């Protein structure tokens, strides 16, 4: 529901002034003790803008020595990951305000400079919500031989604040942050030998029909089905193996061939890896030769410290596409522009931050739409989705080869080649067969070189690439494009001073692999100057310029940024930031806007124990000159809290108050609240929640919630649940409307005593119109189960189920309050199971289902509804007896009454009653051979047609077993029905299962149905081979 109101202006102004005065007073008091804090700082620590790293017991450390690492972050961080220059992970734990770790210096280390790679995971507070990001830096230190003089010599090498390499989204870190922890960890000692499980089934079926039978086509139909599932895990011959394979195929004369395959095979031996199946290319070290697509094929890699290689050969699962669009203030669905989308191919970013499927968004692959779960996407946020949208018309292959050498520990040289091309096999035939959109086969290759050099005083990396693209392999004349690209990044540290710069030039025809909308004709340059003092003060200024062509539009952007941070020990920090962005064109539509965004902010961060807090005030101005001169001034105050250094509980929240000046006389306000909480203190308890509330005086009120939990407070009691709220834009016949769709699933399982068991299920699913909170759809289900075990071999059970369904008439614009259809249903099932004697078991079931419905039949007032009624009653009695060691008797009786009616009568649509009795006598002749006789009788009465149908179905069969190696089942049934005219048929069923070995079974089945009245013959032959592992 939208609430429109105006907050008094003087209250907002007073709040902003009060916060600014408080920050100023704090700054003056902190400045008075600055000198003392400088003296108290750890002089032995290696400082960066974000942390200080100390090495104990002595610095510089001795080769072969085990040292203790202590890291003090200058701002709250959620996790710290350290890696040596040999990519060895150093576990870090948080206690008493510091992150601690232990590292043994390798005995073969060379005396001189070495480095640690430091990853810090932080929570960034943003107007659009909380953003977890990783920040990376490199810390240099000097190692000495045993007995050498220990002289302090340390430095750091960082990137420019604001560059993508410095602040990375949490999820895209594939092969770096969290993933490195997996790849670098040794195999578990429990993995010994190989554990193989799974199986394969191959089925060939032939069906032939002579005569005519409803639902079947005359003639012969052949079908082949195959399924394979294999799981392998363990260690053999010094190689770690993890593999899984699932594949199904189906083909036949009368159907289109179908195939579904999921393959995953990983072989790892030391630093060598081989991967087969579906994988992500993960060639992300460079920009121009980057490949981050989902592929299906093979990938091998090897790293021997001084040199390494990575090679892949695969087939992409579709053609690459990219979609950019602005949010609309809701959660979707947002149409990607092409469908269907290849499963698992999408990469979703909001304002450059990666989103995770299932947690942050859902996607409809067939419709090509995406909806967000935990937050509404405002009109200033840019949504970018990279995906594959359809299978290629031609056979396609992607080849990649990357090799590198390290002539020195601080120098790396690499060469990479990528080829992504269509095959010419049957290409001309396929091209000529296209009747609508004609797509020509293409080839695309990129050759690149890159190098990186790092030292205590200077670091740099250079990259160059050449691309060649043939837009039509069938007609080569005039269809080739080639281009070049190069870039250079450098940085240097001289004591407390740091300087960095970068230069990039991309040719007008250069095109990277798998990028459907590349930036071309690029001129980009920039630099930054930084200053640090003893770990308590850091400042930086940066300037960047970029001009490029994308989708035939020329973009020209200018970025300026300044930052100063004061971080006294055990005191709140104070940080000032200034940024200015000048954009020539809209980043989504490409329209000319000539926009300038200027932002000034002051932030204070303080950590107390495991809780970190942040208080920020900012002023942001957006000025647009084209198509008209407009200016919007934003004033924001933001307060946030987050946990630090806790593994089992993660908490982050922020509250933001915003005022925006749209014109001299027009002012709007906005309040937003964000909360993320995740807790898993033990295996029995899990809680995850996300909440966003936005209250805007112009756009109204909106809230998004996502909750999932699992609780087991004590033995015998379980709670599980999930609830989501999605705000989407739904198409109605007259207009598109914003709606709120809410779904949930809750369950309670309680066993208060060994004799009792209770279950409760509740599934709400409803939709409300956002502008008037009207209920336009509802489908609610409830179920209660109660089981009582009074004695051994007995059970009393009760199941009650109810449902409510409601749909609104979508032609009832604008109120949408007229019901189109509705139904209320409920049902109850009573169950009794007894074993009164050792030779007898008894089961009684009674089911009663009832439903009442209404359907709109007049679309104008007065509204007229057609009522409906449905009732189903069913009674089952099952008795099993063992007359002797050789004879047993099974019997079953079923009574069923179906009624369905309308406004005229309760049973004028369906009114039937059916009685069925079944009797089966089993004779175990010996341990190998069993005979049985069976017969069933049914009486179906249709009161509407005044017709009674009698059906008799006598039958006989046998079962032959020869140990576990052979089993033969034969069954014969004769069925005859009487209802005015007679129908009769014979059914023969022969099934043979033969174990060729302990792991292989062969199954053959012959089914024949012979109709006498009318005459027809239907034969099914099935052969199946099962392989068990």
N, C-alpha and C positions, 0 to 999 in steps of 0.2 A: 504494500500500500504506500502511496506517495503522500508525504506530508509537506505542505508548502508553508513556510514561515520565515520571518526575518529576525535575525539576532541583532539586538541594539548595537550600534556601531561603537559607542563609547566603551562597551564591555570588552570588545576585541582589541581596541587600541590600548586600553588599560592593561590587558593581559600581555600584549607584546611589549609594552614599555616596562612592565614589572620584570619580565624575564631579562630584558636587555640590561636593566639596572642591576639585577642580581649577578649577571655574568660579569659586568664591569667591576662591581665591588669585589667579586672573587678574584678577578685578574689582578687588581691592585694589591690585594692581600697576598696573593701568590708571588707577585713580583718582588715583594719585600724580602722574601726568604729565598730568592732564586740563587744567590751566591752560596748559601748554606747547602742547598740541594745539589748544586754542582759539585761541591766538595764531598758530599756523601755518596755520589755515584760511584759505581764499581769501575775503577780505573783499569782493571784487567779485562773487562768485557770488550767484545767486538760489537760495535753499535751500527744499526741501520736506522732508517726512519721509523721502523715498526717494532724493533725488538733489540735486545742485547744478548749476546751469546758468550758464556764464560766456559773455559776449559780448565778442569782441575785434575791432579793437584798442582801441576806446574805448566807454565807456558814458556816457550813452545813445547808441545808434547814430543815424546821420544818414540821413534819407530819401534813397533813391537809392544808398546806400553798400552795398558787399558786405562782410558781416561773417562772422567765423568763430565757430561755436558749439562749445562744449566742455561735455560733460555727464559728471559723475562720479556713478555710481550708488553708493549706500551699501550695497547688497546685490547679489550676483551676478544679472545679467540676461542672457537669451539674445539679446535683440534690442531695439533702440530705434527707434521711428518718431516723427518730428516732423512737424507740419503747421502751416502759418501760419493766421492768422485768415481767409484766403481759400481755405483747404483745399488749399494747394499743398504737396506732399510735399517734405520736405527730407531727402535721403539722409544716413544716419549710418553711419560706419565705426568699427570698434574698433581702437585701437592704443595701446600703452603705458599701459594702465589707464584710458583715457578714450574716450568716443564723440565723434567729430568730424564736423562738417558745415559747409556753406557756404550762406549765404542772402543774396540781393540784395533790399534794401528797395525795394518798388515806388515809382516816382516820383510816383504819384498818392496816396500815403499821406497821411492827415491828421495833422498834428502832435498828439501826445498819446499815449494809451494804446492798446496793441495786445497780442496774446497769441499764444502757441504752445500747441498741444495736444500733449501728450506721452503716448505709449503705451509701456509697459515690459512685455516678456514675461518672466515668471519661471516657475520650476519650484517648486511648492509640495510639501512633503513631508507626507504624510498616512498615517494607519495603513492605509488601504486602497490605497496606492500613490502614484505620482507624478502630480501634477496641474499641467499647464501652464496658466497664466492670464495675462490681460492686465490691467494696471492703468493707469488714465487719470487725468491731472490737467491743469490749465490754468495756464500761467505767464504773468503779466502783466509787460510792460516798457513803457518810454516811448521814443518816437521823436521826434526834433527835426529842425527844418529846418536846412539847411546854414548854418553860422556861428553857430548858437544856443549858449548855455551848456549844457554837458553836466553834468547833475546826476543823481546816482543816485536812481532811483525805480522800484522793482520789487516785485512781490508775487505770491503764488500763490493759487490757489483750488482746493481739493481737496474730495473727498467724505468722508463718514464711513467710517472703517475698518470693514469688515464689511458695508457696504451692497452690494447686488448691482451697483450702478453702478461700484464701485471694483474689485472682483475679479471678472473675467468669464472664463468658460471660453474656451479657445483656439479651438474650432471655430465657436461661434455668431456670431463677429464677421463678419456679413454686411454689407458696406457700410461697415465701419469700419476695423479694423486692416489686415490683409493685402489685403482687397478694395479699400480706398481706394487702395492702391498701383497697382492695375490701372486703376481708374476715373479716377484723376488723371493717369496717365501719358499723354504725347502719343502720337500714332500713329507707328509706325515709318516712317522715310523710305523704306524699301524697299517700302511698300505704295503703289503707284501704279497707277491704273486699277483695273479689276475683273477678277478671275479667277473664271470661272463654269465649273462642272463638274457632272455628274450626268445624269439622264435620267428619262423617264417611260414607263411601259409600260401599255397598256390592252388587255386581252384579253377577248374575248367567245367563249364556247364553247357549242356546242349538241350534245347527244348524244341519239341516238334508237336504240331497240332494237325490232326486230320478231322475234317468236319468244321463246325462252328461252335464257339463257346464265348459267351459274353466276357469282355475284358481281355481277350487274347487275340493275337493276329495269327492267321493260318500260315503254315510253312514252318521252316526251321530257323531257329535263332541260336547263335553260339556266343557265349560270354566267357571271358577270361578275367579272373580277379586275382590279385596278388597283394599280400601284405607282409611287411617285414619289420620286426622290432628287435634291436640288439642294444644291449648296454654292457660296456666293458669298462672296468676301473681297476687300477692297481699299478704294480711296478714289475717289470720284467727286463732282465739284462741291462739293468741300470737306466731304464727308460720309464718315465711316468706316462701312463696311458689313461685317457679319459675319452670315452666314445659313446655316442648314442645315435641310433639310426631308426627312423620310422618312415616307412614308405608304403603307399597303397596305389595300385593301378587297376583300372578296369577298362576293358575294350570288348567290343562285340560288333556283330553285323548290324544290329538294329539300334545301336547307340553310339554316341560320340565318345571317343577315348578320353578317359579322365586319369589324372595323375596327381598325387600329392606326396611330397617328399620333404623330410626334415632330416638333415645329416649334420652330425657334429663329431669330429674325431680330432683329438689333440694329443700329439706325441711330444714329450719334452725330455731332453737329455742335457743336463747342464744348462748352457745358454743357447742350445739349439732347440728349435720348435718346428713342428710341422702340423698344419691344420687343414683338415678336409671337410668340406660341407659348406654350410651357410655361415658367413662371417662378415665382419666389417673390415674394409681394406686397411684403415688406420695408418695411412701414409700422411701424417699431419705435421711432420717436422718442417716443412717448407710451405710457402704460399703459392708459388706458380705451378708446382708439381704436386699439389695436394689431392688426395683421393680418400674420401670418407664415405663411400657408398656401401650398401649391403650387397654382397656378391655371393655367388655360389660356385665353388670350385676348390682350389688348393692354394695354400700359402705356406711358405717355408722361410725360416729366418735363422740366422746364426750370428753370434756376437763373441769374438775372441779378443776383446779389449783393444787390440791394435788394428783390427779390421773386422768387418762384418758384412752381411749380405741379407737382403730380403727379396723374395721373388713370389709372384702370384700369377695364377692363370685361372680365369673364371668367366662366368657368363652373368652379366647384370640381369636383374629380374624385371627391368622395365626401363622406360625412358625418363630422364631427369626433367623435373619441372620445379619452378619456384613461384610462390605466391606471396605477395606483400599486400597488406591491407591494414587499415586502422580499426581499432575496436569501436563498438557502437554503444558502449555503456552496459552491455549485457554479457552473457557467457556463450552465446552462439545459438544455433550452429552457424559457423562461418564456412561458406562454400569455397573450395580450393580452386575451382575453375575447370578441373578435369577429373574424370572418373571412368572406371574404378581405379582406386589407388592400390599399388602393390603392398601387400601386408608387410609391416615392420620397416618400411622404407622411409617413413617420414622423420624429419628433424624439425622440431617446433621451437621457435624462440619468440619471446616477448621482450622488446627493447633490448635485444642481444642476449637475454638470459634464457638458457635452455630449459625446456619443460619436459616432464617425465610422464609418459602415457600411463594411465591408471591412477596416478597420484594427482597430476595437474590437469589432465585433459582426457577426453575420450574421442575416438575417431570412428566414423562409419566409412569403412573402406569401399563399400559398394556405391554409396551415394557421393563420396568425396566431400564429406563435411566433418568439421571438428568443433567440439564443444569443450569449454573449460569448466573445471569442477570447483576449485577453491576460491576463485576471485572473478569479479566482473572486470572486463577489459575496457578502460575508459577511452575516450575519443582521441587522446593524445598518444596512446601506446601503439607501437607498430608491431604487428604480428607477421612473422616470416616463417613460411613452411617450405622446406625442401623435401621433395618426394619423387617417387617414380609412379607414373600414372597408367601405364599399360605395357603389355608385352611388345617387344619389338617385332616388326613385320618380317625382318630378316634374321638369319642366324647371326649371333653377335658374340664377341669375345673381348675380354679386357685382360691385357697383359701388363705386368709391372715388374720392374727390376731396379733395386736400389742397392748400391754398394758403397762402403765408406772405408777410409783408412785413418789411423791416428799416428802420424809419424812422431808426434810428441804428445805428452799427456794433455797439453793445453791447445792442441791444434787438431782439427777434424776436417777432412776433405771428403766430399760425397758426390756421386754421380747417379742420376735416376733417369729411367726411360719408362714412359707409359704409352700404351697403345689401346685405343678403344674404337673398334672398327666393326662394320658389318661384313658378313661373308658374301662372296659372289656366287656361292652355290645356289642355283635356281633363282638368283636375284632378278634376272631378266624376265623369267616367267611370272614371278610374284609382282613385279613392277607393272607388267602388262595387264594383270588381272585386277588391278585396283580401279574401281569405277568412280569413287568419290574423291576423297583426299589422297592425292598421289604423293607418296613418300619415296625418295630415292635412297639407295644404299650409300652410306658415307664412311669415311675413314678419318681418324683423328689421332695424332700422336704428339707427344711433348717430350723433349729432351732437356734435362736441366742439370746444373752443377751448383753446389753450394759448399761453403766452408765457414768455419767458426773458429775464432781464436780468443782465448781468455787468459788473462794474466792479472797480477796484482794491481797494475796501474792502468791497463788498457784491455778492452775487449771489443770484438767486432764480429759481424757475420755478413757474408756476401752471398748473393743468390742471383743466378742468371738462367734463363730458359728460352727455348725456341719451340714454337708450335707450328704444326702443319696440318691443314684440314682440307679434305676433298669432299665437297658438298654433293657430288654425284659421281659414283664410281663407274656408272654405265656410260657417261658422257664426260670425259675428262677435260675437254676444252673449256677453259675459262671458269672452272668451278673450284680452283684451288686457292686457298688462303694461307698465308704464313705470317708469323709475327714474332717479335722478340720482347723480352721483359727482363729487367734487372733491378735490384735494390741493394742498399748498403745501410747497415746499422752499426754505429760505433758508440762507445761510452768509455769514460775515463774517470778515475778517482785520484785526486791529489790531496792527501790529507783529508780535511773536512769537506773539501769541495768535490763536486761531481758534475760532469758534463756529458751529454749524450746528443746524438743527432742521427737522422735517417734521411735517405734519399731514395725515391722509387720512380722508375720510368717504365711504362708499359706501352707497347706499340698499338696502333689502331686496329691491327688484325690479329693480335695475340689472343688466344682462347685456351683457358685451362680445361682439363678433362672434367667431364660430368658437371659443368657449370652452365646451366641453360641461359643465364642472364649475367654474363661477366662484365666487369668494369674494364673498359678499353681506353686507349689513348690517354693514359694516366700520367699526370705530373704531380708528385707528392714529395714534400720535404718538411722538415721540422727539427726541433731541438729542444733541449731542456737544460737548465742550470740548477744545481741543488747545493745546499749547505747543511752540514750537521755539526752539532757541538755536544760531545760527551754523552750522547744518548738522551738528553732532555730537551733538545731543541733541534728542529729540522725545518727547512724551507725549500721551496722549489718553484721554478717558473718555467713554463713550456709554451711553445708556439708551433702550430702546424698549419700547413696549407695543402689542399688537395683539389685537383681539377681532373675530371674524367668524363667519359661518355658511357652511358648505360641506356640501353633500349632507345637509341637514337636521340637521347636527351643529354645536353651538356650540363654537368653539375660543377659548381665552384664553391668550395667551403673553406672557411677559416676558423681555426680553433686557438683560443688563448686560455691559459690556466695558470693560476698562482695559488700557492698553499704555504701555510706556516703552522707548525705544530709545536706546542710546548707540553712535555710529558714528564713532570716531576715524579720522583719515586714516591709511591704510596700516597699520591695526591691525585685529585681529578685533573685530567688533561684539558687543554684548550687548543682548539684548532680553527683556523680561519681559511676559507676557500673562496676563490674568485674564478669564474669561468665565463667565457664569451664564445658563442657559436654564431657564425654568419653563414647562412645557407642561401643558395641561389634558387633552388627548386625543391619542391615537396618530395621527400624521400619515398613516398608511396605512389603518388599519381604522376610525378614528374612535372607538374605545372610550375610555372615561374611564380615565386612568392617573395624573394629577396627578404628573408626573415633573419632577425637578430635576437638571440636568446642570451640574456645577461643574468648571472646569478651570483649573489653574495650570501655566504652562510657562515655562522659561528656555531661550533659544536664543542660540548664538553663531555668527556667519557670518564667514568669512574668504575672501578672494580672493587667489590667488597666480598672477599671469600670466593664463592662460586657464582656470584651474581654480578653481571656487568650492566651498567646503565648508560644511557645516552640522552643528552638534551641538546636539541638543535633549533636554531632560529634562522630563517632564510628569507631573502627577498629576491624574487625572480620576475624578470620583465621580458615579455614576448612582443616584438615589434615586427609587423608585416607591412611592406610597402606596395606589393602587387597582389591582387588586382586593385586593392584600395588600401589606404593607410589606416592601420588598426594597431592598437596597443592594449595589452592586458598585463596588469601588475598582480603578481601573486605574493602574498605574505603568509608564511607558514611557521608554525611552532610544532616540534615533534619530540615526543618523549618515548624512549624504548627501554625494555628490560630483556636480558637474555642470560641463560646459564653459561658457565665457563668450566670446561674440564670435567664434565660429568658424562659418563657413557650411557647409563641406564635411563637417564631423564634428560630430555632436551626441551627447553622452553624459550620462546621468543615472542615478544609482543611490542606493539607501538601504538601510540595515540597521536593523531595529527589534527591540528586545527588550521584551517586555511580561509583566508579572505582573498577575493580577487576583484580588482577594479576593472570592470569592462568598459566603462566610460566615465566621464566626469560625474554623472549623476546615478550611474548604475553600478551597484556593488552586490556581489553574491558571496555566500559563505558555504563552507564544506567541512564536515567532520568525518574522519575515517578512523576505524579501530581495527587492528589486526592482531590475531592471536594464533600461534602455532605451538602445539604441545604434543610431545611424544614421550611415552614412558613404558618401559618394559623391565620392571625390577626383578622379575623372575620368569620362569617358563610358563607359569600359570596365569600371568597377568600381562596384558598389553593394552595400550590406549594411544590412539592417534587422533588428533582433532585439528581443524583449521577453521578459523572464523574471520570473516571480514564484514564490517558494517560501514556503509557510506551513507551519510545524510547530507544531501546537497539542496540548498534553497531553490535552485533552478531545476535540477534533474530529478529531485525527489529522493526518497529513501530506498535503499537496497541493502540486502544482506545475503551472504553466502556462507554456508556451513557444511562441513564434511566431518563425520565422526565415525570411527571404527573402534571396537573394543572387544576384548576377550578377558573374562574374569573367571577365576576358579578359587573363591575364597576358602573353601574347604572341600574335602573329598565328598563327592556325591552332589555337588552343586556347580553348574556351569552356566555362564552368561555369555552370549555372543551377539553382536549387533553391528549394523552399518546403516548410516543415514546420510543422504546427500540432498542438497538443494541446488538446482540448476536454473538459472534465468536464461531463457532463450527467446529468440524471435520466431514465432510460428506463423505460417501463412494461412490466412483465412480467405474465403471467397471474395470478400470486399476489400480487405486491407491486411497488412501484417501487424501482428500484435505482440507486445512483450508479455511473456508468461513466466510463471515460476513453476517448475516441475520438481516435485519432491518424491523421492523413493526411499524405501528403507527395508530392512530385514532384521528382525529381532527374534531371538530364541532363548528359552530357559529350559534347562534340563536339571531336574531335581530328583534325587533318590534319597528321601529322608530315612528310609529303612530298607533292609534287604528285600522286604516283601512289597515295597511300593516303588513306583517310578512314574513321575509326572513330567510332561513336556508341554511347552507353550510356544506357538509360532505366531508372529504378527508381521504382515507385509503391507505397509501402506504404499500407495502409488496414486498421486493426485496432481492436478494441474490447476493453477489459479491465474486469472487474468490480472496483470500487474496494476493496471490503472484503476480498477474498482474492486479488486480482491474477490471477484466472483469465481465460484467453483465451476470449471468447465469440463473437468474429467475426473473420475474417481474409480479406482479399482482396488478395493481393500479386501484382504484375505486374513482370516484368523483360524487357528486350529489348536485344539486342546486334546492331549492324549493322557490317559490314565491307565496304568497297568497294575494289577494286583496279583501277587504270587502267593496264594495262601498255603500251598503245600507243594512238594516236589511233583512235577509232572502236571501242574494245573496253572491256568492263567485266566483272569478276567480282564477284558480290555474294553475301553470306551474311547472313541474318537469323535470329536464334534468339530465341524468345520462350517464357517459362515463366510459369505462374501457379499460385497456391495459394489455395484457397477453403475456408473452414471456418465452420460455424454450430453453435451449441450448442442443445440442447433447452431451451427456456425454461420448460418444465413441470418441470424437474428442480430444484425448490426444496429446500434452500437453497443447494446447492453449485454448481449449474449447470456441471457438468463432463462431462455425457453429450453426446456429439457427435450432432447431428441429421443433418447432411449434410456432406460434404467432397469436394473434387475437386482433383486434381493434374493439370496439363496442361502440355504443351510442344509446340513446333512449330518447324520449321526450313524456310527457303525458300532454295533455291540459284538464282542467276540468272547467266546468261551471255549477253552481248550482243556480237556481232561484226559487222564489215563487211569480209569478206574481199576483196570486189571492189567497185569503184565502182558496180556495177549491182545489188549484192545486200547485204541486211542480214539477220542471223539473230538470233533471240532464243529462249533455252531457259529454262524455269522448272520447278522441281520443288518441290512443297510436301508436307510430311509433318506431320500434326497427330495427336497422341495424347492421350487423357485417361482417367484412372481415377477412379471416384467411389464413394462409399458413402452409402447412405440408410437411416436408422433405420426399421425396420418393426415393432419390438416396443417398447412404451413402458414395459415392466417387465422387471426382471432375470429371466433373463439377456438382455442386450441383443442383438438380432439385427439385422444390417445386410444390405441388398441391394446387392451390388456392381454396378458399371456400367463399361462400357468403350466407348470411342469412338475410331475411327481414320479419318482422311481422307487419301487420297493423290491428288495431282493433278499431271499432267505437261502442259506446254504447249510446242508448237513453232510458232514464227511465222517465216515466210520472206517477204520482200518483194523482188521483182526488177523491174528496169526492162529490158524486152526491147529497146526502141528508144525514140526520142523520142515515139512515138505510143502504144506498148503497154507496159503493166506488169501484173504478175501478183502477187496477194497470196494467201497460203495459210496455214492454221492447222489444227493437229491438237491435240485435247485428250483426255486419258485421265483418268478420275476413278473412284476406288473408295471407297465409303462403307461402313463397318461400325459397327454399334452393338449391344452385347450386354448381358447381365445375368449372373447367377450360373449360368444353365443353359448358356450358350454365348457366344462372343465376337461372334457375328453373328446372334443370334436376334431382334433388334428391327429392324435395318435391315441389308440385305445387297444392295447394288446396285453395278453397274459400268456405266460409260457411255463410249462412244467417239464423238467428234464430229470431222468433217472439214469444212473450209470452203475454197472456192476462188472467187476473184473475179478476173475479167479486165477491165481498163480499156483503153478505146480513145479516145484523144484525137483526135477527128476534125479539129478545128481549135482555134484559141484560144478559141472561144466554146462549142463543143459537145463533150461527152464522153459515150460510151456505156459501159455495163458489163453483164456477165453474171455471175451469182453462183449458187452452189449449195452446199447443205450436206447432209450425211448423218450421222445419229446412230443408235447402237444402244444401247438401255438394257436391261440384264438385271437382273431382280429375282429373286434366287435363292430367296427365301422363298416367292414366289408361283409360282415356276417359269414366269415370263412374260418374253418378249422383245418389246420395242417398237422398231419401225423407223420412222424419220421421214425423209422426203425433203422438201427445201424449195428447189426451183429458183426463180430470179428474174431480173429484168432491170430496167434503169433508165437514166436519162439525166440529165445536168446541163447546163443552158444558162446561159451568162453573157453579159451585154451590158455590158462594162466593170464599173464599180462600181455601176451604177444598177439592174440587174435580174439576178436569179438564179432559175432554176426547177429544182427537183429532183422527179423522178418515180421511184417505185419500185414494183415489182410482185413479189409472192412467192406461190407456191402451196405449201401445206404439206399433206402427207398422211402419216398415221400408220397403222401396221399392228400390231394387238395383239389378236388374236381377232376384234375388230370394227374396221372402218375408220372413221377420221375424216378429214375434209378441209375445207380452208378457203382462201379467196383474200383476200389483203391488198393494198389499193391505198393509196398514200401520195403525195399531191401537195402540194408546198410551194413557195410563191412569195414572194420577198422583193423589194420595189420601193422604191428610195430616192426619195422625193418631193423631197427636197432634201438638202443636206449634213448636216442635223441631224435629219431625219425619215425613218423607215423604216416601210413597211407590210408586214406578213407575213400571208399567208393559207395555211391548211393544211386539207386535206381527207383524212380517213382513213376507209377503209371496210373492214370485215371481214365477209366473206360465208361463212357456214358451210354446207357441203353435207351433211355427216353429223355431227350433226343440222343441220337447216335453221334459220338465223337470219340477221339482218342488223343489224350495228352500225355506225352512222355518227357520226363526230366531225367537227364543223366548228369551226375556230378562226380568229379574226381578231385580229390584234395590231398595235397602233400604238406604235412606239418613238420617243421624242423624245430626242435626244442633245445635251447642252450642252457 
